Amino acid sequence: MADVGQTVSKSIVFGDVVISRADGYYSTRFATADSPVVTIERVGARTRPSVPIGTRDASCLVARIDDRPITLLPGSGRVLERSYRVIAEIDHRVVSLEPKSMATCRFVNGMPGEVVKTFGEFTLRANGSIEVEWETPTTYRLLKRTVIPPQPTREDTLIGFALAAAFGTGSLSLMLIVAGFISAALPG
């Protein structure tokens, strides 16, 4: 098994999150004895070396929180930024992870694009740890209102950390890909 390890990340809200990983397997739990455990496992061959879990094919993924199944719907992760989204359905609820920049992803209470329902942002570090920045109330002067972000539950938090660990965070935008092709084609 390649890349076996464990890291600890600060959730800020609920304490430390222990992230365990092995080839094709990720789990997250709090550093407390009574913590639920979220697991995401690849069942099949590694087909995407650029994805930590090794695939973005939903039929090759099994996810659970303790004994309850989580349905994962990852995008293809190709060319368009929105294709890097990952949707997780559990107990008739939906949470999603969507790219915000090259390095970060929004963790959303609902479907991708529901920005006013953003829990926070995740950034996967090179050592396997994850940095989180939770949303704070934001005032939109144009709308003349303050948006109060949703508060994640303990389970939401673990699912978000698991998605970020298993699928990575961020994406290349189409503009960056085009700029790279143009700069490669220009004479030195």
GROMACS elastic network, one bead per residue, 0.5 to 0.9 nm:
[ bonds ]
;  ai    aj funct       b0    kb
    1     4     6  0.66950   500
    1    22     6  0.65406   500
    1    23     6  0.55888   500
    1    24     6  0.89829   500
    2    22     6  0.66988   500
    2    23     6  0.55552   500
    3    21     6  0.73142   500
    3    22     6  0.57787   500
    3    23     6  0.61911   500
    4    20     6  0.78439   500
    4    21     6  0.55616   500
    4    23     6  0.67554   500
    5    19     6  0.83369   500
    5    20     6  0.59134   500
    5    21     6  0.54131   500
    5    22     6  0.65587   500
    5   128     6  0.85531   500
    6    18     6  0.69360   500
    6    19     6  0.55256   500
    6    21     6  0.62030   500
    6    22     6  0.88713   500
    6   128     6  0.79313   500
    6   129     6  0.86664   500
    7    17     6  0.83059   500
    7    18     6  0.59430   500
    7    19     6  0.52652   500
    7    20     6  0.66397   500
    7    21     6  0.86735   500
    7   127     6  0.77318   500
    7   128     6  0.63188   500
    7   129     6  0.55845   500
    7   130     6  0.87438   500
    8    16     6  0.63403   500
    8    17     6  0.55491   500
    8    19     6  0.60544   500
    8    20     6  0.87662   500
    8    31     6  0.85389   500
    8   128     6  0.87268   500
    8   129     6  0.62449   500
    8   130     6  0.82292   500
    9    12     6  0.89961   500
    9    15     6  0.86234   500
    9    16     6  0.56021   500
    9    17     6  0.51289   500
    9    18     6  0.65494   500
    9    19     6  0.75590   500
    9   129     6  0.55359   500
    9   130     6  0.57330   500
    9   131     6  0.68059   500
    9   132     6  0.85690   500
    9   161     6  0.89642   500
   10    13     6  0.83445   500
   10    14     6  0.83301   500
   10    15     6  0.60469   500
   10    17     6  0.60597   500
   10    18     6  0.89050   500
   10   129     6  0.89094   500
   10   130     6  0.79377   500
   10   131     6  0.72201   500
   10   132     6  0.76212   500
   11    14     6  0.57864   500
   11    15     6  0.54302   500
   11    16     6  0.56964   500
   11    17     6  0.62492   500
   11    30     6  0.88108   500
   11   130     6  0.89168   500
   11   131     6  0.80501   500
   11   132     6  0.66486   500
   11   133     6  0.87758   500
   11   157     6  0.75889   500
   11   158     6  0.89618   500
   11   161     6  0.87451   500
   12    15     6  0.57115   500
   12    16     6  0.75275   500
   12   132     6  0.80169   500
   12   133     6  0.86257   500
   12   134     6  0.85137   500
   13    16     6  0.89592   500
   13   134     6  0.87858   500
   13   152     6  0.88826   500
   13   154     6  0.87104   500
   13   157     6  0.88590   500
   14    17     6  0.82945   500
   14    30     6  0.76755   500
   14   153     6  0.89876   500
   14   154     6  0.68584   500
   14   157     6  0.83454   500
   15    30     6  0.68422   500
   15    31     6  0.73565   500
   15    32     6  0.86206   500
   16    29     6  0.85097   500
   16    30     6  0.57217   500
   16    31     6  0.56408   500
   16    32     6  0.84763   500
   17    28     6  0.65065   500
   17    29     6  0.55756   500
   17    31     6  0.59713   500
   17   158     6  0.75899   500
   17   161     6  0.80368   500
   18    27     6  0.80480   500
   18    28     6  0.55916   500
   18    29     6  0.53757   500
   18    30     6  0.58345   500
   18    31     6  0.60728   500
   18   129     6  0.89949   500
   19    26     6  0.71287   500
   19    27     6  0.57669   500
   19    29     6  0.68815   500
   19    30     6  0.88005   500
   19   128     6  0.80739   500
   19   129     6  0.74947   500
   19   130     6  0.88588   500
   19   161     6  0.79940   500
   19   162     6  0.76261   500
   19   165     6  0.77261   500
   20    25     6  0.80568   500
   20    26     6  0.56742   500
   20    27     6  0.51967   500
   20    28     6  0.64461   500
   20    29     6  0.87448   500
   21    24     6  0.77633   500
   21    25     6  0.55682   500
   21    27     6  0.65376   500
   21    28     6  0.89662   500
   21    53     6  0.89811   500
   21   128     6  0.88197   500
   21   165     6  0.85092   500
   21   166     6  0.85699   500
   22    25     6  0.50994   500
   22    26     6  0.66122   500
   22    53     6  0.88293   500
   23    26     6  0.83397   500
   23    41     6  0.89886   500
   23    42     6  0.84859   500
   23    46     6  0.89033   500
   23    52     6  0.84554   500
   23    53     6  0.70940   500
   23    54     6  0.81367   500
   24    40     6  0.81218   500
   24    41     6  0.55809   500
   24    43     6  0.75872   500
   24    44     6  0.86557   500
   24    45     6  0.87963   500
   24    46     6  0.77007   500
   24    52     6  0.78664   500
   24    54     6  0.64046   500
   24    55     6  0.86855   500
   24   166     6  0.84878   500
   25    39     6  0.72871   500
   25    40     6  0.58990   500
   25    42     6  0.63243   500
   25    53     6  0.66924   500
   25   166     6  0.79393   500
   26    38     6  0.81829   500
   26    39     6  0.56370   500
   26    40     6  0.52253   500
   26    41     6  0.63596   500
   26    53     6  0.75443   500
   26   162     6  0.67787   500
   26   163     6  0.89822   500
   26   165     6  0.71940   500
   26   166     6  0.61895   500
   27    37     6  0.67154   500
   27    38     6  0.53795   500
   27    40     6  0.63389   500
   27    41     6  0.85217   500
   27   158     6  0.88522   500
   27   162     6  0.63437   500
   27   165     6  0.86904   500
   27   166     6  0.87852   500
   28    36     6  0.84965   500
   28    37     6  0.57697   500
   28    38     6  0.52620   500
   28    39     6  0.66487   500
   28   158     6  0.59071   500
   28   159     6  0.77529   500
   28   161     6  0.68679   500
   28   162     6  0.57615   500
   28   165     6  0.88508   500
   29    32     6  0.80421   500
   29    35     6  0.58644   500
   29    36     6  0.60940   500
   29    38     6  0.66134   500
   29   158     6  0.63798   500
   30    33     6  0.79737   500
   30    34     6  0.82732   500
   30    35     6  0.53963   500
   30    36     6  0.75163   500
   30    37     6  0.79452   500
   30   154     6  0.87161   500
   30   158     6  0.77832   500
   31    34     6  0.87837   500
   31    35     6  0.73128   500
   32    35     6  0.56659   500
   33    36     6  0.89479   500
   35   154     6  0.85925   500
   36    65     6  0.66846   500
   36    66     6  0.59799   500
   36   154     6  0.82697   500
   36   155     6  0.71541   500
   36   158     6  0.81918   500
   37    64     6  0.79948   500
   37    65     6  0.55347   500
   37    66     6  0.53375   500
   37   155     6  0.85328   500
   37   158     6  0.75770   500
   38    63     6  0.73206   500
   38    64     6  0.56441   500
   38    66     6  0.63682   500
   38   155     6  0.81280   500
   38   158     6  0.63676   500
   38   159     6  0.63052   500
   38   162     6  0.67814   500
   39    62     6  0.80042   500
   39    63     6  0.54348   500
   39    64     6  0.53698   500
   39    65     6  0.64647   500
   39    66     6  0.79657   500
   39   159     6  0.86399   500
   39   162     6  0.72285   500
   40    53     6  0.82644   500
   40    61     6  0.69082   500
   40    62     6  0.57987   500
   40    64     6  0.67580   500
   40    70     6  0.88798   500
   40   162     6  0.71630   500
   40   163     6  0.80853   500
   40   166     6  0.71628   500
   41    53     6  0.75023   500
   41    60     6  0.82882   500
   41    61     6  0.56318   500
   41    62     6  0.52046   500
   41    63     6  0.62603   500
   41   166     6  0.87366   500
   42    45     6  0.78274   500
   42    46     6  0.79945   500
   42    53     6  0.65256   500
   42    54     6  0.72643   500
   42    55     6  0.72131   500
   42    60     6  0.56162   500
   42    62     6  0.64966   500
   42    63     6  0.88829   500
   43    46     6  0.89829   500
   43    59     6  0.83970   500
   43    61     6  0.58395   500
   43    62     6  0.71020   500
   44    47     6  0.87040   500
   44    55     6  0.88369   500
   44    60     6  0.58847   500
   44    61     6  0.83254   500
   45    54     6  0.78295   500
   45    55     6  0.81720   500
   45    60     6  0.84026   500
   46    49     6  0.69213   500
   46    53     6  0.78449   500
   46    55     6  0.60234   500
   47    51     6  0.88958   500
   47    54     6  0.58260   500
   47    55     6  0.54329   500
   47    56     6  0.83149   500
   47    57     6  0.87958   500
   48    51     6  0.56342   500
   48    52     6  0.83242   500
   48    53     6  0.82578   500
   48    55     6  0.50246   500
   48    56     6  0.73225   500
   49    52     6  0.71876   500
   49    53     6  0.84470   500
   49    54     6  0.56066   500
   49    55     6  0.78412   500
   50    53     6  0.88649   500
   50    54     6  0.71815   500
   50    55     6  0.87130   500
   50   168     6  0.89443   500
   51    54     6  0.50118   500
   51    55     6  0.63211   500
   51    56     6  0.75507   500
   51    77     6  0.88895   500
   51   166     6  0.74038   500
   51   167     6  0.55602   500
   51   168     6  0.66104   500
   52    55     6  0.80390   500
   52   165     6  0.72266   500
   52   166     6  0.53822   500
   52   167     6  0.56723   500
   52   168     6  0.64166   500
   53    56     6  0.81801   500
   53   165     6  0.82417   500
   53   167     6  0.62432   500
   53   168     6  0.87349   500
   54   166     6  0.84149   500
   54   167     6  0.83553   500
   55    58     6  0.81640   500
   55    60     6  0.72998   500
   55    61     6  0.79806   500
   55   167     6  0.84664   500
   56    59     6  0.88736   500
   56    60     6  0.79945   500
   56    61     6  0.81723   500
   56    73     6  0.83839   500
   56    74     6  0.56587   500
   56    75     6  0.68026   500
   56    76     6  0.61125   500
   56    77     6  0.73550   500
   56    86     6  0.89422   500
   56   167     6  0.79492   500
   57    60     6  0.55288   500
   57    61     6  0.69840   500
   57    73     6  0.81784   500
   57    74     6  0.70244   500
   57    75     6  0.83287   500
   57    76     6  0.76878   500
   58    61     6  0.53323   500
   58    62     6  0.81663   500
   58    71     6  0.83046   500
   58    72     6  0.61348   500
   58    73     6  0.57110   500
   58    74     6  0.63950   500
   58    75     6  0.88904   500
   59    62     6  0.80654   500
   59    72     6  0.89887   500
   61    71     6  0.87324   500
   61    72     6  0.73491   500
   62    69     6  0.79156   500
   62    70     6  0.76304   500
   62    71     6  0.76951   500
   62    72     6  0.78363   500
   63    68     6  0.86066   500
   63    69     6  0.59950   500
   63    70     6  0.50633   500
   63    71     6  0.67138   500
   63    72     6  0.71469   500
   64    67     6  0.62199   500
   64    68     6  0.53829   500
   64    70     6  0.50485   500
   64    71     6  0.83201   500
   64    90     6  0.88468   500
   65    68     6  0.52851   500
   65    69     6  0.64785   500
   65    70     6  0.69277   500
   65    90     6  0.87669   500
   65   155     6  0.78288   500
   65   158     6  0.87784   500
   65   159     6  0.80261   500
   66    69     6  0.81969   500
   68    90     6  0.78654   500
   68    91     6  0.82707   500
   69    89     6  0.87563   500
   69    90     6  0.68340   500
   69    91     6  0.84666   500
   70    88     6  0.63946   500
   70    89     6  0.56696   500
   70    91     6  0.80763   500
   71    87     6  0.80901   500
   71    88     6  0.55980   500
   71    89     6  0.50246   500
   71    90     6  0.65767   500
   72    86     6  0.69807   500
   72    87     6  0.57983   500
   72    89     6  0.65714   500
   73    85     6  0.83768   500
   73    86     6  0.56840   500
   73    88     6  0.63492   500
   73    89     6  0.82628   500
   74    77     6  0.79760   500
   74    83     6  0.80219   500
   74    84     6  0.71766   500
   74    85     6  0.59920   500
   74    87     6  0.60989   500
   74    88     6  0.83811   500
   74   167     6  0.86305   500
   75    78     6  0.82374   500
   75    82     6  0.75909   500
   75    84     6  0.53002   500
   75    85     6  0.53036   500
   75    86     6  0.59999   500
   75    87     6  0.83070   500
   76    79     6  0.89052   500
   76    83     6  0.53210   500
   76    84     6  0.64528   500
   76    85     6  0.83025   500
   77    80     6  0.75196   500
   77    81     6  0.76069   500
   77    82     6  0.79663   500
   77    85     6  0.75451   500
   77   171     6  0.80959   500
   78    81     6  0.77044   500
   78    82     6  0.88940   500
   78    83     6  0.60087   500
   78    84     6  0.71327   500
   78   172     6  0.89741   500
   79    82     6  0.87356   500
   79    83     6  0.73048   500
   79    84     6  0.88285   500
   79   171     6  0.89347   500
   79   172     6  0.74614   500
   79   173     6  0.71432   500
   79   174     6  0.59759   500
   79   177     6  0.78156   500
   80    83     6  0.54704   500
   80    84     6  0.76073   500
   80   171     6  0.86383   500
   80   172     6  0.79221   500
   80   173     6  0.63560   500
   80   174     6  0.57925   500
   81    84     6  0.57666   500
   81    85     6  0.78948   500
   81    98     6  0.83856   500
   81    99     6  0.66428   500
   81   100     6  0.86247   500
   81   101     6  0.89560   500
   81   170     6  0.85491   500
   81   171     6  0.60490   500
   81   172     6  0.65557   500
   81   173     6  0.53580   500
   81   174     6  0.70330   500
   82    85     6  0.56804   500
   82    98     6  0.70226   500
   82    99     6  0.71700   500
   82   112     6  0.85641   500
   82   171     6  0.88619   500
   83    86     6  0.84780   500
   83    98     6  0.87463   500
   84    97     6  0.84495   500
   84    98     6  0.65381   500
   84    99     6  0.66194   500
   84   167     6  0.86945   500
   84   169     6  0.86976   500
   84   170     6  0.79042   500
   84   171     6  0.66764   500
   85    96     6  0.71036   500
   85    97     6  0.56398   500
   85    99     6  0.67201   500
   85   105     6  0.88302   500
   85   112     6  0.72104   500
   86    95     6  0.86573   500
   86    96     6  0.56007   500
   86    97     6  0.52203   500
   86    98     6  0.65889   500
   86   112     6  0.83834   500
   86   163     6  0.75637   500
   86   167     6  0.81012   500
   87    94     6  0.69043   500
   87    95     6  0.60633   500
   87    97     6  0.65228   500
   87    98     6  0.85775   500
   87   110     6  0.85559   500
   87   111     6  0.70979   500
   87   112     6  0.76491   500
   88    93     6  0.82375   500
   88    94     6  0.56817   500
   88    95     6  0.53940   500
   88    96     6  0.58942   500
   88    97     6  0.84380   500
   88   159     6  0.82100   500
   88   163     6  0.85462   500
   89    92     6  0.65611   500
   89    93     6  0.55582   500
   89    95     6  0.66202   500
   89    96     6  0.85868   500
   90    93     6  0.52903   500
   90    94     6  0.64925   500
   90    95     6  0.84126   500
   91    94     6  0.84288   500
   93   109     6  0.86065   500
   93   110     6  0.74667   500
   94   108     6  0.87001   500
   94   109     6  0.67125   500
   94   111     6  0.64780   500
   95   107     6  0.72948   500
   95   108     6  0.56117   500
   95   111     6  0.63630   500
   95   112     6  0.81812   500
   95   156     6  0.77050   500
   95   159     6  0.84363   500
   95   160     6  0.81416   500
   96   106     6  0.80190   500
   96   107     6  0.58076   500
   96   108     6  0.51559   500
   96   109     6  0.67435   500
   96   110     6  0.62593   500
   96   111     6  0.58905   500
   96   112     6  0.58743   500
   96   160     6  0.79575   500
   96   163     6  0.86313   500
   97   105     6  0.61289   500
   97   106     6  0.56073   500
   97   108     6  0.62579   500
   97   111     6  0.87792   500
   97   112     6  0.70777   500
   97   121     6  0.88716   500
   97   122     6  0.88075   500
   97   160     6  0.72956   500
   97   163     6  0.71757   500
   97   164     6  0.76007   500
   97   169     6  0.84234   500
   98   104     6  0.85853   500
   98   105     6  0.51463   500
   98   106     6  0.52693   500
   98   107     6  0.66957   500
   98   108     6  0.78250   500
   98   112     6  0.62440   500
   98   113     6  0.80171   500
   98   169     6  0.81618   500
   98   170     6  0.77818   500
   99   102     6  0.74658   500
   99   103     6  0.79903   500
   99   104     6  0.60819   500
   99   106     6  0.61262   500
   99   107     6  0.89565   500
   99   169     6  0.66907   500
   99   171     6  0.59991   500
   99   172     6  0.89790   500
  100   103     6  0.77740   500
  100   104     6  0.55497   500
  100   106     6  0.60124   500
  100   121     6  0.82290   500
  100   169     6  0.87823   500
  100   170     6  0.63666   500
  100   171     6  0.79603   500
  101   104     6  0.52269   500
  101   105     6  0.68678   500
  101   169     6  0.86475   500
  101   170     6  0.53682   500
  101   171     6  0.64874   500
  101   172     6  0.77693   500
  101   173     6  0.80588   500
  102   105     6  0.85435   500
  102   169     6  0.78311   500
  102   172     6  0.55352   500
  102   173     6  0.74305   500
  103   122     6  0.86072   500
  103   123     6  0.60786   500
  103   124     6  0.75227   500
  103   168     6  0.87986   500
  103   169     6  0.57586   500
  103   171     6  0.67569   500
  103   172     6  0.88059   500
  104   121     6  0.64108   500
  104   122     6  0.56179   500
  104   124     6  0.76030   500
  104   168     6  0.88814   500
  104   169     6  0.51864   500
  104   171     6  0.79738   500
  105   120     6  0.84639   500
  105   121     6  0.54405   500
  105   122     6  0.53768   500
  105   123     6  0.67098   500
  105   164     6  0.79597   500
  105   168     6  0.86852   500
  105   169     6  0.52893   500
  105   170     6  0.53229   500
  105   171     6  0.84622   500
  106   112     6  0.87572   500
  106   115     6  0.83372   500
  106   118     6  0.65081   500
  106   119     6  0.75217   500
  106   120     6  0.58299   500
  106   122     6  0.64994   500
  106   169     6  0.88484   500
  106   170     6  0.89766   500
  107   112     6  0.86823   500
  107   117     6  0.87723   500
  107   118     6  0.58300   500
  107   119     6  0.55788   500
  107   120     6  0.54670   500
  107   121     6  0.57755   500
  107   122     6  0.71089   500
  107   160     6  0.64425   500
  108   111     6  0.69061   500
  108   112     6  0.66698   500
  108   113     6  0.81263   500
  108   114     6  0.69183   500
  108   115     6  0.71259   500
  108   116     6  0.85279   500
  108   117     6  0.56873   500
  108   119     6  0.55183   500
  108   120     6  0.73409   500
  108   121     6  0.88632   500
  108   150     6  0.89169   500
  108   160     6  0.89009   500
  109   112     6  0.86295   500
  109   114     6  0.78575   500
  109   117     6  0.53681   500
  109   118     6  0.60941   500
  109   119     6  0.64661   500
  109   150     6  0.72201   500
  109   151     6  0.89390   500
  109   152     6  0.79836   500
  109   156     6  0.84570   500
  110   113     6  0.85844   500
  110   114     6  0.67101   500
  110   117     6  0.69862   500
  110   118     6  0.84913   500
  111   114     6  0.61420   500
  112   115     6  0.77188   500
  113   116     6  0.86243   500
  113   117     6  0.88064   500
  114   117     6  0.55192   500
  114   118     6  0.70738   500
  115   118     6  0.53024   500
  116   119     6  0.88319   500
  116   147     6  0.67843   500
  116   148     6  0.80142   500
  116   149     6  0.66408   500
  116   150     6  0.85291   500
  117   147     6  0.89947   500
  117   148     6  0.86029   500
  117   149     6  0.59125   500
  117   150     6  0.60274   500
  118   121     6  0.80434   500
  118   134     6  0.85760   500
  118   135     6  0.68853   500
  118   149     6  0.62471   500
  118   150     6  0.69439   500
  119   133     6  0.88197   500
  119   134     6  0.60094   500
  119   135     6  0.57781   500
  119   136     6  0.88744   500
  119   149     6  0.62238   500
  119   150     6  0.58386   500
  119   151     6  0.64467   500
  119   152     6  0.63684   500
  120   132     6  0.69073   500
  120   133     6  0.55051   500
  120   136     6  0.85169   500
  120   149     6  0.85534   500
  121   131     6  0.81812   500
  121   132     6  0.56289   500
  121   133     6  0.52586   500
  121   134     6  0.63736   500
  121   135     6  0.76568   500
  122   130     6  0.65258   500
  122   131     6  0.56808   500
  122   133     6  0.66794   500
  122   134     6  0.87250   500
  122   160     6  0.80819   500
  122   161     6  0.77104   500
  122   164     6  0.67545   500
  122   169     6  0.68424   500
  122   170     6  0.88267   500
  123   129     6  0.85546   500
  123   130     6  0.55588   500
  123   131     6  0.51252   500
  123   132     6  0.65333   500
  123   133     6  0.87177   500
  123   164     6  0.75159   500
  123   168     6  0.80549   500
  123   169     6  0.57732   500
  123   170     6  0.76177   500
  124   127     6  0.83280   500
  124   128     6  0.64249   500
  124   129     6  0.61223   500
  124   131     6  0.64877   500
  124   132     6  0.89702   500
  124   164     6  0.65753   500
  124   165     6  0.67153   500
  124   168     6  0.61233   500
  124   169     6  0.57864   500
  124   170     6  0.86137   500
  125   128     6  0.54540   500
  125   129     6  0.53900   500
  125   130     6  0.57945   500
  125   131     6  0.72995   500
  126   129     6  0.73678   500
  127   130     6  0.87653   500
  128   165     6  0.71185   500
  129   165     6  0.79205   500
  130   161     6  0.71348   500
  130   164     6  0.74956   500
  130   165     6  0.72940   500
  132   161     6  0.86508   500
  134   149     6  0.88758   500
  134   151     6  0.89452   500
  135   138     6  0.83668   500
  135   148     6  0.85321   500
  135   149     6  0.61748   500
  135   150     6  0.84560   500
  135   151     6  0.89332   500
  136   147     6  0.86979   500
  136   148     6  0.69925   500
  136   149     6  0.64295   500
  137   146     6  0.65504   500
  137   147     6  0.55869   500
  137   149     6  0.60858   500
  138   145     6  0.84871   500
  138   146     6  0.54411   500
  138   147     6  0.53078   500
  138   148     6  0.67396   500
  138   149     6  0.82462   500
  139   142     6  0.89733   500
  139   143     6  0.83990   500
  139   144     6  0.73318   500
  139   145     6  0.57731   500
  139   147     6  0.62131   500
  139   148     6  0.87867   500
  140   143     6  0.54070   500
  140   144     6  0.57944   500
  140   145     6  0.56681   500
  140   146     6  0.60793   500
  140   147     6  0.76296   500
  141   145     6  0.67858   500
  141   146     6  0.84238   500
  142   145     6  0.81077   500
  143   146     6  0.84178   500
  152   155     6  0.77852   500
  152   156     6  0.54123   500
  152   157     6  0.60100   500
  153   156     6  0.50107   500
  153   157     6  0.61914   500
  153   158     6  0.87104   500
  154   157     6  0.51778   500
  154   158     6  0.63975   500
  154   159     6  0.87632   500
  155   158     6  0.51662   500
  155   159     6  0.61463   500
  155   160     6  0.85742   500
  156   159     6  0.51395   500
  156   160     6  0.61331   500
  156   161     6  0.86843   500
  157   160     6  0.51784   500
  157   161     6  0.63025   500
  157   162     6  0.86317   500
  158   161     6  0.51581   500
  158   162     6  0.60812   500
  158   163     6  0.86111   500
  159   162     6  0.50351   500
  159   163     6  0.61115   500
  159   164     6  0.85982   500
  160   163     6  0.51990   500
  160   164     6  0.62069   500
  160   165     6  0.85860   500
  161   164     6  0.51777   500
  161   165     6  0.60955   500
  161   166     6  0.85691   500
  162   165     6  0.51123   500
  162   166     6  0.59791   500
  162   167     6  0.83660   500
  163   166     6  0.52334   500
  163   167     6  0.58011   500
  163   168     6  0.74463   500
  163   169     6  0.87750   500
  164   167     6  0.55129   500
  164   169     6  0.57222   500
  165   168     6  0.55159   500
  165   169     6  0.79760   500
  168   171     6  0.88668   500
  172   175     6  0.81759   500
  172   176     6  0.63343   500
  172   177     6  0.68350   500
  173   176     6  0.53039   500
  173   177     6  0.64582   500
  173   178     6  0.87812   500
  174   177     6  0.50800   500
  174   178     6  0.61690   500
  174   179     6  0.85273   500
  175   178     6  0.51783   500
  175   179     6  0.60465   500
  175   180     6  0.85411   500
  176   180     6  0.60541   500
  176   181     6  0.86663   500
  177   180     6  0.50917   500
  177   181     6  0.63926   500
  177   182     6  0.87440   500
  178   181     6  0.51304   500
  178   182     6  0.62092   500
  178   183     6  0.86459   500
  179   182     6  0.50696   500
  179   183     6  0.60915   500
  179   184     6  0.84902   500
  180   183     6  0.52081   500
  180   184     6  0.60623   500
  180   185     6  0.85743   500
  181   184     6  0.51230   500
  181   185     6  0.61730   500
  181   186     6  0.87846   500
  182   185     6  0.51331   500
  182   186     6  0.63190   500
  183   186     6  0.52728   500
  183   187     6  0.83329   500
  183   188     6  0.88890   500
  184   187     6  0.78816   500
  184   188     6  0.85693   500
  185   188     6  0.88291   500
